[in-house]
Structure formats: C-alpha cells, structure tokens
Amino acid sequence: MLSAIVKEHQSKQSARKERQEQKRKDAVQAASNLTQALVDHLNVGSSVSESEETRRRSEAAAAQRDQFCQANAVVVEFGGVLLELLERDRRRGKLGAQHRGRHENDSDRFGIFVQSHTRESKCR
C-alpha cells in the first residue's frame, strides 16, 4: 500500500514537472516572439525615419541649389549690365586717359568672369 502511494505521488509529481517544463518552454517561445515583433516594429520605424531624413536632405539640397542659381543669375545679369556700361564708356571715350588702360583691363577680366559663370553654371 505504501509503495503504491509513493508510486502514485511520483507519477503525479513527474506529470506536474512535465507540465511546468512545457509552460516554461511556451513562455520562452512567447517572449522570443514578442522580442522579434518589437525588433521588427522598431526596424520598420527606423527605416521610415531614415527615408524621411533622406527625403528632407534632398529637398534641402534642392532648395539651396535653387537659391544659388537665383543668386548666380543675378550676379551674371548685373555683370553683363556692368560690362555693357564699361564697353559703352570705352567706345565713347568717356574714360579719362589716366583710367583708360586700367578700366579696359578690368572690362576684359570682368567679361571673362561673366562668360565663365554663364558657361559653367549648373542652373540651366
């Protein structure tokens, strides 16, 4: 009788240990699944943030390029007008003899500057 009670107790204890081990395995698997789901969710959020940052940087670069192009166009236009005025004054002889050589050189250099900016501009 006592051995039967001990055997029954041992079998119940073994069954209880098996149930606890299965519950532990299930809990570990659930925690692993949750961790993986959280990592996936964070990676998607991170990926969206990176693409948004890339888009914002691209837009900022385009805006800076547009501003540069506008400023460059103003400089080229102003330079062209100034160059025309210098050329007109030189042709009309309005420059004094003491300034004539100096302004002619300035005019030539400025003309080269304006032409190079017009030719090299990436704003067309």
N, CA, C and O atoms as CSV, one atom per row, in Angstrom:
chain,resi,resn,atom,element,x,y,z
A,1,MET,N,N,0.815,-1.167,0.000
A,1,MET,CA,C,0.000,0.000,0.000
A,1,MET,C,C,0.876,1.254,0.000
A,1,MET,O,O,0.636,2.172,-0.784
A,2,LEU,N,N,1.875,1.303,0.860
A,2,LEU,CA,C,2.745,2.461,0.928
A,2,LEU,C,C,3.504,2.616,-0.377
A,2,LEU,O,O,3.660,3.748,-0.834
A,3,SER,N,N,3.970,1.585,-0.987
A,3,SER,CA,C,4.692,1.686,-2.243
A,3,SER,C,C,3.763,2.177,-3.357
A,3,SER,O,O,4.197,2.906,-4.249
A,4,ALA,N,N,2.495,1.783,-3.307
A,4,ALA,CA,C,1.529,2.249,-4.305
A,4,ALA,C,C,1.313,3.754,-4.161
A,4,ALA,O,O,1.210,4.472,-5.155
A,5,ILE,N,N,1.246,4.219,-2.924
A,5,ILE,CA,C,1.053,5.661,-2.673
A,5,ILE,C,C,2.297,6.421,-3.152
A,5,ILE,O,O,2.166,7.487,-3.754
A,6,VAL,N,N,3.493,5.894,-2.896
A,6,VAL,CA,C,4.726,6.549,-3.327
A,6,VAL,C,C,4.790,6.605,-4.849
A,6,VAL,O,O,5.146,7.636,-5.420
A,7,LYS,N,N,4.439,5.476,-5.520
A,7,LYS,CA,C,4.443,5.450,-6.991
A,7,LYS,C,C,3.449,6.467,-7.555
A,7,LYS,O,O,3.756,7.173,-8.516
A,8,GLU,N,N,2.267,6.540,-6.959
A,8,GLU,CA,C,1.247,7.493,-7.427
A,8,GLU,C,C,1.741,8.926,-7.241
A,8,GLU,O,O,1.572,9.776,-8.116
A,9,HIS,N,N,2.356,9.177,-6.080
A,9,HIS,CA,C,2.892,10.514,-5.806
A,9,HIS,C,C,4.000,10.870,-6.810
A,9,HIS,O,O,4.032,11.985,-7.331
A,10,GLN,N,N,4.900,9.926,-7.078
A,10,GLN,CA,C,5.980,10.167,-8.021
A,10,GLN,C,C,5.457,10.412,-9.438
A,10,GLN,O,O,5.973,11.276,-10.146
A,11,SER,N,N,4.445,9.665,-9.850
A,11,SER,CA,C,3.884,9.869,-11.191
A,11,SER,C,C,3.183,11.226,-11.296
A,11,SER,O,O,3.291,11.905,-12.317
A,12,LYS,N,N,2.460,11.621,-10.233
A,12,LYS,CA,C,1.810,12.944,-10.241
A,12,LYS,C,C,2.866,14.052,-10.255
A,12,LYS,O,O,2.732,15.054,-10.957
A,13,GLN,N,N,3.925,13.841,-9.454
A,13,GLN,CA,C,4.995,14.837,-9.406
A,13,GLN,C,C,5.698,14.934,-10.769
A,13,GLN,O,O,6.031,16.035,-11.207
A,14,SER,N,N,5.921,13.831,-11.423
A,14,SER,CA,C,6.544,13.807,-12.744
A,14,SER,C,C,5.648,14.505,-13.774
A,14,SER,O,O,6.130,15.274,-14.606
A,15,ALA,N,N,4.345,14.231,-13.709
A,15,ALA,CA,C,3.402,14.877,-14.636
A,15,ALA,C,C,3.377,16.393,-14.402
A,15,ALA,O,O,3.317,17.174,-15.351
A,16,ARG,N,N,3.424,16.793,-13.138
A,16,ARG,CA,C,3.424,18.223,-12.804
A,16,ARG,C,C,4.711,18.875,-13.319
A,16,ARG,O,O,4.656,19.984,-13.850
A,17,LYS,N,N,5.860,18.220,-13.177
A,17,LYS,CA,C,7.125,18.752,-13.681
A,17,LYS,C,C,7.090,18.883,-15.205
A,17,LYS,O,O,7.598,19.859,-15.756
A,18,GLU,N,N,6.499,17.913,-15.875
A,18,GLU,CA,C,6.386,17.979,-17.338
A,18,GLU,C,C,5.519,19.157,-17.774
A,18,GLU,O,O,5.847,19.866,-18.725
A,19,ARG,N,N,4.384,19.359,-17.047
A,19,ARG,CA,C,3.503,20.492,-17.357
A,19,ARG,C,C,4.238,21.817,-17.125
A,19,ARG,O,O,4.131,22.737,-17.936
A,20,GLN,N,N,4.984,21.910,-16.016
A,20,GLN,CA,C,5.734,23.124,-15.734
A,20,GLN,C,C,6.821,23.362,-16.790
A,20,GLN,O,O,7.036,24.496,-17.218
A,21,GLU,N,N,7.497,22.300,-17.203
A,21,GLU,CA,C,8.529,22.427,-18.242
A,21,GLU,C,C,7.896,22.897,-19.558
A,21,GLU,O,O,8.463,23.740,-20.254
A,22,GLN,N,N,6.733,22.360,-19.893
A,22,GLN,CA,C,6.047,22.779,-21.117
A,22,GLN,C,C,5.616,24.240,-21.019
A,22,GLN,O,O,5.742,24.993,-21.985
A,23,LYS,N,N,5.111,24.638,-19.862
A,23,LYS,CA,C,4.725,26.035,-19.663
A,23,LYS,C,C,5.948,26.957,-19.768
A,23,LYS,O,O,5.869,28.044,-20.341
A,24,ARG,N,N,7.088,26.504,-19.202
A,24,ARG,CA,C,8.313,27.293,-19.295
A,24,ARG,C,C,8.740,27.457,-20.754
A,24,ARG,O,O,9.107,28.554,-21.175
A,25,LYS,N,N,8.692,26.361,-21.531
A,25,LYS,CA,C,9.055,26.417,-22.951
A,25,LYS,C,C,8.114,27.354,-23.710
A,25,LYS,O,O,8.546,28.145,-24.548
A,26,ASP,N,N,6.819,27.247,-23.399
A,26,ASP,CA,C,5.841,28.128,-24.049
A,26,ASP,C,C,6.110,29.601,-23.714
A,26,ASP,O,O,6.001,30.470,-24.580
A,27,ALA,N,N,6.460,29.872,-22.450
A,27,ALA,CA,C,6.747,31.246,-22.026
A,27,ALA,C,C,8.000,31.769,-22.727
A,27,ALA,O,O,8.025,32.917,-23.172
A,28,VAL,N,N,9.041,30.935,-22.828
A,28,VAL,CA,C,10.264,31.346,-23.519
A,28,VAL,C,C,9.966,31.631,-24.988
A,28,VAL,O,O,10.456,32.617,-25.538
A,29,GLN,N,N,9.169,30.782,-25.624
A,29,GLN,CA,C,8.818,30.994,-27.035
A,29,GLN,C,C,7.998,32.270,-27.208
A,29,GLN,O,O,8.216,33.028,-28.153
A,30,ALA,N,N,7.050,32.507,-26.291
A,30,ALA,CA,C,6.230,33.724,-26.370
A,30,ALA,C,C,7.105,34.973,-26.197
A,30,ALA,O,O,6.931,35.958,-26.914
A,31,ALA,N,N,8.033,34.930,-25.256
A,31,ALA,CA,C,8.931,36.072,-25.045
A,31,ALA,C,C,9.800,36.293,-26.284
A,31,ALA,O,O,10.030,37.434,-26.685
A,32,SER,N,N,10.281,35.214,-26.886
A,32,SER,CA,C,11.085,35.329,-28.093
A,32,SER,C,C,10.267,35.933,-29.237
A,32,SER,O,O,10.752,36.800,-29.964
A,33,ASN,N,N,9.029,35.471,-29.388
A,33,ASN,CA,C,8.153,36.029,-30.436
A,33,ASN,C,C,7.884,37.519,-30.208
A,33,ASN,O,O,7.900,38.315,-31.147
A,34,LEU,N,N,7.636,37.881,-28.943
A,34,LEU,CA,C,7.390,39.285,-28.618
A,34,LEU,C,C,8.621,40.132,-28.926
A,34,LEU,O,O,8.515,41.204,-29.522
A,35,THR,N,N,9.789,39.642,-28.517
A,35,THR,CA,C,11.031,40.370,-28.778
A,35,THR,C,C,11.240,40.568,-30.274
A,35,THR,O,O,11.592,41.661,-30.717
A,36,GLN,N,N,11.026,39.516,-31.048
A,36,GLN,CA,C,11.193,39.614,-32.501
A,36,GLN,C,C,10.194,40.603,-33.099
A,36,GLN,O,O,10.544,41.383,-33.985
A,37,ALA,N,N,8.955,40.573,-32.618
A,37,ALA,CA,C,7.940,41.509,-33.121
A,37,ALA,C,C,8.327,42.952,-32.803
A,37,ALA,O,O,8.159,43.843,-33.636
A,38,LEU,N,N,8.847,43.180,-31.592
A,38,LEU,CA,C,9.275,44.536,-31.219
A,38,LEU,C,C,10.457,45.004,-32.076
A,38,LEU,O,O,10.485,46.148,-32.530
A,39,VAL,N,N,11.417,44.128,-32.291
A,39,VAL,CA,C,12.566,44.475,-33.124
A,39,VAL,C,C,12.106,44.803,-34.545
A,39,VAL,O,O,12.546,45.790,-35.136
A,40,ASP,N,N,11.214,43.964,-35.090
A,40,ASP,CA,C,10.699,44.226,-36.441
A,40,ASP,C,C,9.981,45.566,-36.507
A,40,ASP,O,O,10.155,46.328,-37.458
A,41,HIS,N,N,9.180,45.846,-35.495
A,41,HIS,CA,C,8.433,47.115,-35.462
A,41,HIS,C,C,9.396,48.299,-35.395
A,41,HIS,O,O,9.209,49.291,-36.099
A,42,LEU,N,N,10.421,48.200,-34.553
A,42,LEU,CA,C,11.400,49.289,-34.445
A,42,LEU,C,C,12.190,49.453,-35.733
A,42,LEU,O,O,12.497,50.577,-36.133
A,43,ASN,N,N,12.521,48.346,-36.387
A,43,ASN,CA,C,13.262,48.428,-37.646
A,43,ASN,C,C,12.439,49.110,-38.729
A,43,ASN,O,O,12.970,49.895,-39.514
A,44,VAL,N,N,11.149,48.815,-38.773
A,44,VAL,CA,C,10.278,49.468,-39.756
A,44,VAL,C,C,10.217,50.961,-39.464
A,44,VAL,O,O,10.306,51.778,-40.380
A,45,GLY,N,N,10.065,51.322,-38.192
A,45,GLY,CA,C,10.035,52.731,-37.819
A,45,GLY,C,C,11.343,53.419,-38.144
A,45,GLY,O,O,11.354,54.551,-38.628
A,46,SER,N,N,12.433,52.744,-37.881
A,46,SER,CA,C,13.756,53.296,-38.179
A,46,SER,C,C,13.934,53.475,-39.674
A,46,SER,O,O,14.477,54.485,-40.121
A,47,SER,N,N,13.485,52.514,-40.442
A,47,SER,CA,C,13.591,52.579,-41.899
A,47,SER,C,C,12.779,53.750,-42.440
A,47,SER,O,O,13.234,54.467,-43.331
A,48,VAL,N,N,11.585,53.941,-41.905
A,48,VAL,CA,C,10.750,55.066,-42.334
A,48,VAL,C,C,11.433,56.384,-41.966
A,48,VAL,O,O,11.446,57.326,-42.758
A,49,SER,N,N,12.003,56.444,-40.754
A,49,SER,CA,C,12.690,57.665,-40.325
A,49,SER,C,C,13.881,57.962,-41.223
A,49,SER,O,O,14.108,59.117,-41.583
A,50,GLU,N,N,14.642,56.942,-41.588
A,50,GLU,CA,C,15.800,57.148,-42.455
A,50,GLU,C,C,15.375,57.638,-43.832
A,50,GLU,O,O,16.017,58.520,-44.401
A,51,SER,N,N,14.305,57.077,-44.368
A,51,SER,CA,C,13.863,57.521,-45.692
A,51,SER,C,C,13.312,58.951,-45.626
A,51,SER,O,O,13.484,59.728,-46.566
A,52,GLU,N,N,12.656,59.291,-44.522
A,52,GLU,CA,C,12.176,60.667,-44.349
A,52,GLU,C,C,13.354,61.638,-44.261
A,52,GLU,O,O,13.327,62.716,-44.854
A,53,GLU,N,N,14.388,61.244,-43.513
A,53,GLU,CA,C,15.572,62.092,-43.379
A,53,GLU,C,C,16.252,62.271,-44.727
A,53,GLU,O,O,16.682,63.374,-45.065
A,54,THR,N,N,16.350,61.205,-45.492
A,54,THR,CA,C,16.950,61.283,-46.828
A,54,THR,C,C,16.143,62.221,-47.717
A,54,THR,O,O,16.711,63.030,-48.451
A,55,ARG,N,N,14.813,62.110,-47.649
A,55,ARG,CA,C,13.948,62.977,-48.450
A,55,ARG,C,C,14.118,64.439,-48.031
A,55,ARG,O,O,14.194,65.326,-48.881
A,56,ARG,N,N,14.175,64.684,-46.725
A,56,ARG,CA,C,14.334,66.061,-46.246
A,56,ARG,C,C,15.674,66.649,-46.685
A,56,ARG,O,O,15.746,67.807,-47.095
A,57,ARG,N,N,16.730,65.847,-46.596
A,57,ARG,CA,C,18.045,66.330,-47.017
A,57,ARG,C,C,18.053,66.633,-48.515
A,57,ARG,O,O,18.647,67.619,-48.953
A,58,SER,N,N,17.396,65.787,-49.287
A,58,SER,CA,C,17.331,66.001,-50.727
A,58,SER,C,C,16.578,67.289,-51.043
A,58,SER,O,O,16.990,68.064,-51.906
A,59,GLU,N,N,15.471,67.510,-50.337
A,59,GLU,CA,C,14.699,68.733,-50.553
A,59,GLU,C,C,15.506,69.965,-50.145
A,59,GLU,O,O,15.461,70.992,-50.823
A,60,ALA,N,N,16.241,69.865,-49.041
A,60,ALA,CA,C,17.057,70.998,-48.589
A,60,ALA,C,C,18.162,71.294,-49.604
A,60,ALA,O,O,18.446,72.456,-49.898
A,61,ALA,N,N,18.779,70.246,-50.133
A,61,ALA,CA,C,19.828,70.444,-51.141
A,61,ALA,C,C,19.250,71.093,-52.393
A,61,ALA,O,O,19.882,71.967,-52.987
A,62,ALA,N,N,18.055,70.673,-52.797
A,62,ALA,CA,C,17.418,71.264,-53.978
A,62,ALA,C,C,17.091,72.735,-53.726
A,62,ALA,O,O,17.248,73.569,-54.617
A,63,ALA,N,N,16.636,73.051,-52.513
A,63,ALA,CA,C,16.322,74.447,-52.190
A,63,ALA,C,C,17.587,75.303,-52.194
A,63,ALA,O,O,17.573,76.433,-52.681
A,64,GLN,N,N,18.688,74.761,-51.648
A,64,GLN,CA,C,19.950,75.501,-51.666
A,64,GLN,C,C,20.445,75.704,-53.093
A,64,GLN,O,O,20.945,76.774,-53.440
A,65,ARG,N,N,20.301,74.674,-53.910
A,65,ARG,CA,C,20.725,74.783,-55.311
A,65,ARG,C,C,19.901,75.854,-56.023
A,65,ARG,O,O,20.441,76.643,-56.799
A,66,ASP,N,N,18.589,75.882,-55.759
A,66,ASP,CA,C,17.734,76.904,-56.376
A,66,ASP,C,C,18.141,78.307,-55.944
A,66,ASP,O,O,18.191,79.228,-56.759
A,67,GLN,N,N,18.434,78.459,-54.637
A,67,GLN,CA,C,18.862,79.772,-54.144
A,67,GLN,C,C,20.176,80.184,-54.788
A,67,GLN,O,O,20.344,81.337,-55.185
A,68,PHE,N,N,21.109,79.242,-54.892
A,68,PHE,CA,C,22.389,79.545,-55.532
A,68,PHE,C,C,22.168,79.953,-56.984
A,68,PHE,O,O,22.772,80.912,-57.464
A,69,CYS,N,N,21.303,79.224,-57.681
A,69,CYS,CA,C,21.058,79.530,-59.090
A,69,CYS,C,C,20.443,80.915,-59.254
A,69,CYS,O,O,20.791,81.649,-60.179
A,70,GLN,N,N,19.534,81.267,-58.360
A,70,GLN,CA,C,18.933,82.599,-58.431
A,70,GLN,C,C,19.983,83.678,-58.181
A,70,GLN,O,O,20.037,84.681,-58.892
A,71,ALA,N,N,20.816,83.462,-57.164
A,71,ALA,CA,C,21.867,84.443,-56.861
A,71,ALA,C,C,22.864,84.522,-58.010
A,71,ALA,O,O,23.309,85.609,-58.377
A,72,ASN,N,N,23.211,83.384,-58.569
A,72,ASN,CA,C,24.150,83.361,-59.685
A,72,ASN,C,C,23.570,84.104,-60.886
A,72,ASN,O,O,24.287,84.833,-61.571
A,73,ALA,N,N,22.282,83.922,-61.140
A,73,ALA,CA,C,21.644,84.612,-62.260
A,73,ALA,C,C,21.681,86.120,-62.052
A,73,ALA,O,O,21.896,86.875,-63.000
A,74,VAL,N,N,21.473,86.555,-60.822
A,74,VAL,CA,C,21.517,87.997,-60.532
A,74,VAL,C,C,22.927,88.532,-60.753
A,74,VAL,O,O,23.109,89.595,-61.348
A,75,VAL,N,N,23.929,87.789,-60.270
A,75,VAL,CA,C,25.317,88.229,-60.438
A,75,VAL,C,C,25.678,88.293,-61.918
A,75,VAL,O,O,26.296,89.259,-62.364
A,76,VAL,N,N,25.302,87.287,-62.668
A,76,VAL,CA,C,25.621,87.267,-64.101
A,76,VAL,C,C,24.914,88.412,-64.817
A,76,VAL,O,O,25.506,89.079,-65.665
A,77,GLU,N,N,23.646,88.639,-64.475
A,77,GLU,CA,C,22.905,89.724,-65.113
A,77,GLU,C,C,23.525,91.084,-64.765
A,77,GLU,O,O,23.705,91.937,-65.634
A,78,PHE,N,N,23.843,91.268,-63.493
A,78,PHE,CA,C,24.483,92.521,-63.075
A,78,PHE,C,C,25.823,92.676,-63.772
A,78,PHE,O,O,26.152,93.761,-64.251
A,79,GLY,N,N,26.593,91.609,-63.831
A,79,GLY,CA,C,27.891,91.661,-64.502
A,79,GLY,C,C,27.746,92.006,-65.968
A,79,GLY,O,O,28.540,92.775,-66.512
A,80,GLY,N,N,26.740,91.446,-66.609
A,80,GLY,CA,C,26.511,91.756,-68.018
A,80,GLY,C,C,26.182,93.218,-68.227
A,80,GLY,O,O,26.680,93.846,-69.162
A,81,VAL,N,N,25.348,93.759,-67.362
A,81,VAL,CA,C,24.985,95.179,-67.465
A,81,VAL,C,C,26.215,96.050,-67.223
A,81,VAL,O,O,26.460,97.007,-67.958
A,82,LEU,N,N,26.982,95.717,-66.196
A,82,LEU,CA,C,28.186,96.485,-65.893
A,82,LEU,C,C,29.182,96.400,-67.041
A,82,LEU,O,O,29.810,97.395,-67.401
A,83,LEU,N,N,29.322,95.231,-67.601
A,83,LEU,CA,C,30.237,95.049,-68.728
A,83,LEU,C,C,29.792,95.888,-69.924
A,83,LEU,O,O,30.620,96.515,-70.585
A,84,GLU,N,N,28.501,95.903,-70.201
A,84,GLU,CA,C,27.994,96.732,-71.301
A,84,GLU,C,C,28.268,98.212,-71.057
A,84,GLU,O,O,28.642,98.941,-71.975
A,85,LEU,N,N,28.078,98.654,-69.807
A,85,LEU,CA,C,28.345,100.058,-69.486
A,85,LEU,C,C,29.821,100.399,-69.667
A,85,LEU,O,O,30.159,101.444,-70.222
A,86,LEU,N,N,30.691,99.517,-69.199
A,86,LEU,CA,C,32.129,99.763,-69.367
A,86,LEU,C,C,32.509,99.791,-70.851
A,86,LEU,O,O,33.282,100.645,-71.285
A,87,GLU,N,N,31.965,98.864,-71.611
A,87,GLU,CA,C,32.258,98.828,-73.050
A,87,GLU,C,C,31.737,100.085,-73.739
A,87,GLU,O,O,32.419,100.667,-74.582
A,88,ARG,N,N,30.538,100.496,-73.379
A,88,ARG,CA,C,29.954,101.699,-73.987
A,88,ARG,C,C,30.783,102.928,-73.658
A,88,ARG,O,O,31.047,103.762,-74.524
A,89,ASP,N,N,31.196,103.034,-72.386
A,89,ASP,CA,C,32.017,104.185,-71.991
A,89,ASP,C,C,33.370,104.158,-72.705
A,89,ASP,O,O,33.890,105.202,-73.100
A,90,ARG,N,N,33.930,102.974,-72.865
A,90,ARG,CA,C,35.216,102.865,-73.537
A,90,ARG,C,C,35.073,103.276,-75.007
A,90,ARG,O,O,35.910,104.009,-75.534
A,91,ARG,N,N,34.010,102.800,-75.664
A,91,ARG,CA,C,33.808,103.146,-77.074
A,91,ARG,C,C,33.547,104.637,-77.246
A,91,ARG,O,O,34.009,105.236,-78.217
A,92,ARG,N,N,32.833,105.226,-76.344
A,92,ARG,CA,C,32.509,106.649,-76.453
A,92,ARG,C,C,33.672,107.532,-76.007
A,92,ARG,O,O,33.640,108.749,-76.191
A,93,GLY,N,N,34.691,106.921,-75.425
A,93,GLY,CA,C,35.841,107.708,-74.982
A,93,GLY,C,C,35.570,108.500,-73.726
A,93,GLY,O,O,36.228,109.513,-73.491
A,94,LYS,N,N,34.629,108.075,-72.915
A,94,LYS,CA,C,34.278,108.812,-71.707
A,94,LYS,C,C,35.264,108.575,-70.574
A,94,LYS,O,O,35.259,109.306,-69.583
A,95,LEU,N,N,36.102,107.569,-70.710
A,95,LEU,CA,C,37.063,107.316,-69.650
A,95,LEU,C,C,38.246,108.244,-69.831
A,95,LEU,O,O,38.716,108.449,-70.950
A,96,GLY,N,N,38.721,108.799,-68.746
A,96,GLY,CA,C,39.883,109.677,-68.812
A,96,GLY,C,C,41.117,108.888,-69.224
A,96,GLY,O,O,41.169,107.671,-69.046
A,97,ALA,N,N,42.099,109.572,-69.766
A,97,ALA,CA,C,43.315,108.916,-70.249
A,97,ALA,C,C,44.011,108.156,-69.132
A,97,ALA,O,O,44.553,107.075,-69.360
A,98,GLN,N,N,44.000,108.721,-67.911
A,98,GLN,CA,C,44.680,108.059,-66.807
A,98,GLN,C,C,43.975,106.775,-66.378
A,98,GLN,O,O,44.608,105.907,-65.775
A,99,HIS,N,N,42.677,106.631,-66.672
A,99,HIS,CA,C,41.916,105.444,-66.266
A,99,HIS,C,C,41.654,104.490,-67.413
A,99,HIS,O,O,41.213,103.361,-67.197
A,100,ARG,N,N,41.917,104.927,-68.613
A,100,ARG,CA,C,41.521,104.138,-69.778
A,100,ARG,C,C,42.147,102.742,-69.756
A,100,ARG,O,O,41.425,101.757,-69.907
A,101,GLY,N,N,43.432,102.629,-69.578
A,101,GLY,CA,C,44.091,101.319,-69.574
A,101,GLY,C,C,43.606,100.446,-68.432
A,101,GLY,O,O,43.379,99.248,-68.604
A,102,ARG,N,N,43.451,101.044,-67.285
A,102,ARG,CA,C,43.010,100.279,-66.120
A,102,ARG,C,C,41.609,99.728,-66.331
A,102,ARG,O,O,41.376,98.549,-66.068
A,103,HIS,N,N,40.686,100.528,-66.790
A,103,HIS,CA,C,39.315,100.080,-66.982
A,103,HIS,C,C,39.195,99.101,-68.141
A,103,HIS,O,O,38.362,98.195,-68.115
A,104,GLU,N,N,40.014,99.283,-69.137
A,104,GLU,CA,C,39.963,98.321,-70.249
A,104,GLU,C,C,40.365,96.939,-69.748
A,104,GLU,O,O,39.744,95.940,-70.111
A,105,ASN,N,N,41.403,96.879,-68.916
A,105,ASN,CA,C,41.809,95.594,-68.343
A,105,ASN,C,C,40.715,95.026,-67.437
A,105,ASN,O,O,40.410,93.833,-67.466
A,106,ASP,N,N,40.132,95.926,-66.626
A,106,ASP,CA,C,39.037,95.477,-65.755
A,106,ASP,C,C,37.884,94.946,-66.591
A,106,ASP,O,O,37.292,93.916,-66.268
A,107,SER,N,N,37.574,95.646,-67.652
A,107,SER,CA,C,36.481,95.235,-68.519
A,107,SER,C,C,36.755,93.856,-69.115
A,107,SER,O,O,35.873,92.998,-69.148
A,108,ASP,N,N,37.980,93.654,-69.584
A,108,ASP,CA,C,38.327,92.352,-70.163
A,108,ASP,C,C,38.242,91.252,-69.115
A,108,ASP,O,O,37.679,90.188,-69.374
A,109,ARG,N,N,38.799,91.501,-67.934
A,109,ARG,CA,C,38.765,90.495,-66.870
A,109,ARG,C,C,37.329,90.218,-66.428
A,109,ARG,O,O,36.943,89.071,-66.203
A,110,PHE,N,N,36.556,91.281,-66.311
A,110,PHE,CA,C,35.175,91.113,-65.871
A,110,PHE,C,C,34.365,90.370,-66.931
A,110,PHE,O,O,33.503,89.556,-66.600
A,111,GLY,N,N,34.637,90.646,-68.182
A,111,GLY,CA,C,33.958,89.928,-69.262
A,111,GLY,C,C,34.257,88.448,-69.212
A,111,GLY,O,O,33.365,87.621,-69.405
A,112,ILE,N,N,35.517,88.106,-68.951
A,112,ILE,CA,C,35.886,86.690,-68.835
A,112,ILE,C,C,35.172,86.062,-67.648
A,112,ILE,O,O,34.695,84.931,-67.741
A,113,PHE,N,N,35.093,86.789,-66.522
A,113,PHE,CA,C,34.395,86.308,-65.340
A,113,PHE,C,C,32.924,86.022,-65.642
A,113,PHE,O,O,32.409,84.955,-65.309
A,114,VAL,N,N,32.259,86.978,-66.272
A,114,VAL,CA,C,30.834,86.806,-66.582
A,114,VAL,C,C,30.635,85.643,-67.547
A,114,VAL,O,O,29.719,84.838,-67.374
A,115,GLN,N,N,31.483,85.554,-68.554
A,115,GLN,CA,C,31.354,84.457,-69.518
A,115,GLN,C,C,31.574,83.109,-68.849
A,115,GLN,O,O,30.855,82.153,-69.138
A,116,SER,N,N,32.557,83.019,-67.959
A,116,SER,CA,C,32.822,81.735,-67.308
A,116,SER,C,C,31.668,81.348,-66.401
A,116,SER,O,O,31.312,80.172,-66.326
A,117,HIS,N,N,31.077,82.315,-65.711
A,117,HIS,CA,C,29.939,81.992,-64.846
A,117,HIS,C,C,28.730,81.578,-65.671
A,117,HIS,O,O,27.981,80.686,-65.272
A,118,THR,N,N,28.540,82.198,-66.781
A,118,THR,CA,C,27.426,81.827,-67.642
A,118,THR,C,C,27.644,80.442,-68.223
A,118,THR,O,O,26.713,79.640,-68.295
A,119,ARG,N,N,28.844,80.164,-68.627
A,119,ARG,CA,C,29.162,78.888,-69.274
A,119,ARG,C,C,29.171,77.734,-68.265
A,119,ARG,O,O,28.687,76.647,-68.582
A,120,GLU,N,N,29.708,77.944,-67.061
A,120,GLU,CA,C,29.873,76.879,-66.087
A,120,GLU,C,C,28.663,76.691,-65.177
A,120,GLU,O,O,28.654,75.791,-64.338
A,121,SER,N,N,27.671,77.510,-65.333
A,121,SER,CA,C,26.535,77.431,-64.432
A,121,SER,C,C,25.798,76.096,-64.562
A,121,SER,O,O,25.556,75.601,-65.663
A,122,LYS,N,N,25.450,75.532,-63.410
A,122,LYS,CA,C,24.684,74.272,-63.384
A,122,LYS,C,C,23.204,74.556,-63.195
A,122,LYS,O,O,22.432,73.675,-62.817
A,123,CYS,N,N,22.827,75.778,-63.458
A,123,CYS,CA,C,21.462,76.212,-63.153
A,123,CYS,C,C,20.586,76.324,-64.386
A,123,CYS,O,O,19.512,76.921,-64.316
A,124,ARG,N,N,20.995,75.786,-65.475
A,124,ARG,CA,C,20.214,75.962,-66.693
A,124,ARG,C,C,19.011,75.083,-66.716
A,124,ARG,O,O,18.244,75.111,-67.678
